[in-house]
Amino acid sequence: MLSALVGLVVIAVVGFVVLTVLLAVFGMVFGLAFGLLGLAITLAVKILPLVLVGWLVVKLVQRGERGSRPRIPASDRRWLDS
């Protein structure tokens, strides 16, 4: 009777350890998955609009610079080419 009781206690302890390890692995997998999902949402909602606005500002500045460049007169161009 005592050996059966010790056997059941050992099986219960081993089962508890296995269950704890399995739950820890599942928790780690879900934590990593939701962590990556949170990172993706942060990138899409907070950082991507800032990058888009910055890119648009750079393009507008480049467009403005193209129109305001001083043109070299033909006589100066001939002098530079010679």
Backbone torsions as a table, in degrees:
resi	resn	phi	psi	omega
1	MET	NA	-41.3	-179.8
2	LEU	-66.3	-38.6	179.5
3	SER	-66.6	-35.3	177.6
4	ALA	-66.9	-39.8	178.7
5	LEU	-66.4	-43.3	177.9
6	VAL	-63.7	-40.5	178.2
7	GLY	-61.6	-43.1	178.2
8	LEU	-65.3	-38.7	178.6
9	VAL	-65.5	-43.2	179.1
10	VAL	-63.1	-44.5	178.7
11	ILE	-63.0	-38.6	179.0
12	ALA	-66.4	-42.5	179.7
13	VAL	-65.6	-44.5	178.8
14	VAL	-63.7	-42.8	177.2
15	GLY	-61.6	-41.3	178.5
16	PHE	-63.4	-42.4	178.8
17	VAL	-64.5	-45.0	179.5
18	VAL	-63.3	-44.4	178.7
19	LEU	-62.7	-39.8	178.2
20	THR	-63.7	-43.6	179.3
21	VAL	-65.5	-42.6	178.7
22	LEU	-62.4	-44.8	178.3
23	LEU	-65.1	-35.5	177.2
24	ALA	-65.6	-41.1	178.7
25	VAL	-65.9	-44.9	178.0
26	PHE	-62.1	-41.9	178.3
27	GLY	-62.2	-39.9	178.9
28	MET	-66.6	-41.8	179.2
29	VAL	-64.3	-47.4	179.5
30	PHE	-66.7	-38.2	177.5
31	GLY	-62.7	-42.2	178.3
32	LEU	-66.9	-41.9	-179.7
33	ALA	-63.7	-46.9	-179.8
34	PHE	-72.6	-27.6	174.2
35	GLY	-65.1	-43.8	177.1
36	LEU	-67.1	-36.5	176.8
37	LEU	-64.6	-41.7	176.9
38	GLY	-63.6	-39.1	177.0
39	LEU	-64.0	-43.0	178.6
40	ALA	-63.8	-41.2	178.6
41	ILE	-65.6	-40.6	178.4
42	THR	-62.3	-43.8	178.5
43	LEU	-62.7	-42.1	-175.7
44	ALA	-73.0	-34.2	-172.5
45	VAL	-95.1	-36.2	-173.4
46	LYS	-103.7	-45.6	-171.3
47	ILE	-88.3	-40.3	-177.9
48	LEU	-60.0	-42.5	176.5
49	PRO	-62.8	-37.7	177.7
50	LEU	-64.6	-41.3	177.9
51	VAL	-64.9	-41.6	179.6
52	LEU	-63.7	-43.9	178.4
53	VAL	-64.2	-42.5	177.6
54	GLY	-61.2	-42.7	179.0
55	TRP	-63.5	-42.7	179.0
56	LEU	-63.7	-40.3	178.5
57	VAL	-63.2	-43.1	178.5
58	VAL	-61.9	-42.8	179.7
59	LYS	-65.2	-39.2	177.7
60	LEU	-66.3	-39.7	178.0
61	VAL	-65.7	-42.1	178.1
62	GLN	-63.7	-39.2	178.8
63	ARG	-65.3	-40.1	178.6
64	GLY	-67.2	-35.1	179.1
65	GLU	-69.2	-34.4	-179.1
66	ARG	-62.8	-38.8	-177.1
67	GLY	-78.2	-21.5	-174.1
68	SER	-101.5	9.7	178.9
69	ARG	-71.2	134.8	177.5
70	PRO	-71.4	135.7	179.4
71	ARG	-87.9	140.8	179.2
72	ILE	-86.9	127.3	178.0
73	PRO	-62.8	158.0	-176.3
74	ALA	-61.3	-37.2	-179.9
75	SER	-65.2	-40.9	177.7
76	ASP	-68.3	-37.2	178.9
77	ARG	-63.2	-42.3	178.0
78	ARG	-63.6	-39.0	-179.7
79	TRP	-66.5	-40.1	179.5
80	LEU	-69.0	-35.9	-179.8
81	ASP	-72.6	-23.6	-176.9
82	SER	-79.9	NA	NA
